Amino acid sequence: MTKTFKLGCAAALMISAASAAMAEGTITTVVKISGIPWFDRMETGVEKFAEENADMTISQVGPAQADSAQQLQIVQDLVAKGTDALAVVPMDPAILEGIFKRAMDRGTIIVTHEADNQMNTMVDVEAFDNAEYGAALNARLAECMGGEGKWTTFVGSLGSRTHMQWVGAGEENAKQFPGMELVDPNNESFDDANGTYEKAKEILRKHPDIKGFQTSAGNDVLGVGRAIEEAGLTGKVCLVGTGLPNPSAAYLDSGAITAIGFWDPQKAGMAMNAVAKMLLEGKELTDGMDLGVEGYNSVTLKDGPGVGKLLIGNGMVLADKDTYKDYLF
């Protein structure tokens, strides 16, 4: 049976008929951190969507550091200013629950990304099934490691829902390889390549026989890759994690990075904004629908954990030295 979702919560009822009938309005995308390649790429999608919807005011903002408190302040300020819709990539979904609920109660459209446990959102947009993605990263790592040896994990923060899902799924996948031993897991990087580099050096010193790293934040592969390369361990230590092709290119070419997993942040930004616009217009979301964005052409729509829906695309990509040039961004 085809599933549909039409805004029916209290927030939707507060949107005026005029707003619902027209595309006019403001949509602000709030990312985890500004000025890094991942969210710079997302901003190109937000800008493209803005160009296609010139009658609307569409923009992207984010904190200067990966700090959930700073992100919360930005969201609070935008709600106070009366922004019509927010498309948010939460640093820590739990931190934003209160302000999201208050925002929806006053009529603000809330759409999230990388937060499928968010209770107070109208729609959470995911590029793929997060457990499948984490398992796929680990399967590639296990292949490189020959199914045995010590390995560890990095996350942007312990509060990052998707990162914890990915490494959790990685741990589950690794259970089929009795020879793989997880050591010092869930190292927090805060998406800082230099900090990740220093932490990776510590781990290499502490575990000189380590054979693998599975990482989560977009800059993690850069920090760990640098540590592996400088230690002369290229080809001896495997590294598989989330990253973008252009920033990762040198380490992929050298072999310091085994493979990267990703989805296109540009397309994710466009998909979030497309959903926000639909909700502003009072339109229905339907299982199997095409958002008009690559990777979101036949989406899965299901109930979320709270008041909203979970919308899942099909945008997962894994690339290595031989294939990353097919995705240069």
Secondary structure in CASP SS format (residue, H / E / C, confidence):
PFRMAT SS
TARGET T0000
AUTHOR 0000-0000-0000
METHOD secondary structure of the structure
MODEL  1
M C 1.00
T C 1.00
K C 1.00
T E 1.00
F E 1.00
K C 1.00
L C 1.00
G C 1.00
C C 1.00
A H 1.00
A H 1.00
A H 1.00
L H 1.00
M C 1.00
I C 1.00
S C 1.00
A H 1.00
A H 1.00
S H 1.00
A H 1.00
A H 1.00
M C 1.00
A C 1.00
E C 1.00
G E 1.00
T E 1.00
I E 1.00
T E 1.00
T E 1.00
V E 1.00
V C 1.00
K C 1.00
I C 1.00
S C 1.00
G C 1.00
I C 1.00
P H 1.00
W H 1.00
F H 1.00
D H 1.00
R H 1.00
M H 1.00
E H 1.00
T H 1.00
G H 1.00
V H 1.00
E H 1.00
K H 1.00
F H 1.00
A H 1.00
E H 1.00
E H 1.00
N C 1.00
A C 1.00
D C 1.00
M E 1.00
T E 1.00
I E 1.00
S E 1.00
Q E 1.00
V E 1.00
G C 1.00
P C 1.00
A C 1.00
Q C 1.00
A C 1.00
D C 1.00
S H 1.00
A H 1.00
Q H 1.00
Q H 1.00
L H 1.00
Q H 1.00
I H 1.00
V H 1.00
Q H 1.00
D H 1.00
L H 1.00
V H 1.00
A H 1.00
K H 1.00
G C 1.00
T C 1.00
D C 1.00
A E 1.00
L E 1.00
A E 1.00
V E 1.00
V C 1.00
P C 1.00
M C 1.00
D C 1.00
P H 1.00
A H 1.00
I H 1.00
L H 1.00
E H 1.00
G H 1.00
I H 1.00
F H 1.00
K H 1.00
R H 1.00
A H 1.00
M H 1.00
D H 1.00
R C 1.00
G C 1.00
T C 1.00
I E 1.00
I E 1.00
V E 1.00
T E 1.00
H E 1.00
E C 1.00
A C 1.00
D C 1.00
N C 1.00
Q C 1.00
M C 1.00
N C 1.00
T C 1.00
M C 1.00
V E 1.00
D E 1.00
V E 1.00
E E 1.00
A C 1.00
F C 1.00
D C 1.00
N H 1.00
A H 1.00
E H 1.00
Y H 1.00
G H 1.00
A H 1.00
A H 1.00
L H 1.00
N H 1.00
A H 1.00
R H 1.00
L H 1.00
A H 1.00
E H 1.00
C H 1.00
M H 1.00
G C 1.00
G C 1.00
E E 1.00
G E 1.00
K E 1.00
W E 1.00
T E 1.00
T E 1.00
F E 1.00
V E 1.00
G C 1.00
S C 1.00
L C 1.00
G C 1.00
S C 1.00
R H 1.00
T H 1.00
H H 1.00
M H 1.00
Q H 1.00
W H 1.00
V H 1.00
G H 1.00
A H 1.00
G H 1.00
E H 1.00
E H 1.00
N H 1.00
A H 1.00
K C 1.00
Q C 1.00
F C 1.00
P C 1.00
G E 1.00
M E 1.00
E E 1.00
L E 1.00
V C 1.00
D C 1.00
P C 1.00
N C 1.00
N E 1.00
E E 1.00
S C 1.00
F C 1.00
D C 1.00
D C 1.00
A H 1.00
N H 1.00
G H 1.00
T H 1.00
Y H 1.00
E H 1.00
K H 1.00
A H 1.00
K H 1.00
E H 1.00
I H 1.00
L H 1.00
R H 1.00
K H 1.00
H C 1.00
P C 1.00
D C 1.00
I E 1.00
K E 1.00
G E 1.00
F E 1.00
Q E 1.00
T E 1.00
S C 1.00
A C 1.00
G C 1.00
N C 1.00
D H 1.00
V H 1.00
L H 1.00
G H 1.00
V H 1.00
G H 1.00
R H 1.00
A H 1.00
I H 1.00
E H 1.00
E H 1.00
A C 1.00
G C 1.00
L C 1.00
T E 1.00
G C 1.00
K C 1.00
V E 1.00
C E 1.00
L E 1.00
V E 1.00
G E 1.00
T E 1.00
G C 1.00
L C 1.00
P H 1.00
N H 1.00
P H 1.00
S H 1.00
A H 1.00
A H 1.00
Y H 1.00
L H 1.00
D H 1.00
S H 1.00
G C 1.00
A C 1.00
I C 1.00
T C 1.00
A E 1.00
I E 1.00
G E 1.00
F E 1.00
W C 1.00
D C 1.00
P H 1.00
Q H 1.00
K H 1.00
A H 1.00
G H 1.00
M H 1.00
A H 1.00
M H 1.00
N H 1.00
A H 1.00
V H 1.00
A H 1.00
K H 1.00
M H 1.00
L H 1.00
L H 1.00
E C 1.00
G C 1.00
K C 1.00
E C 1.00
L E 1.00
T E 1.00
D C 1.00
G C 1.00
M C 1.00
D C 1.00
L C 1.00
G C 1.00
V C 1.00
E C 1.00
G C 1.00
Y C 1.00
N C 1.00
S C 1.00
V C 1.00
T E 1.00
L E 1.00
K E 1.00
D E 1.00
G C 1.00
P C 1.00
G C 1.00
V C 1.00
G C 1.00
K E 1.00
L E 1.00
L E 1.00
I E 1.00
G C 1.00
N C 1.00
G C 1.00
M C 1.00
V E 1.00
L E 1.00
A E 1.00
D E 1.00
K C 1.00
D C 1.00
T C 1.00
Y H 1.00
K H 1.00
D H 1.00
Y H 1.00
L C 1.00
F C 1.00
END
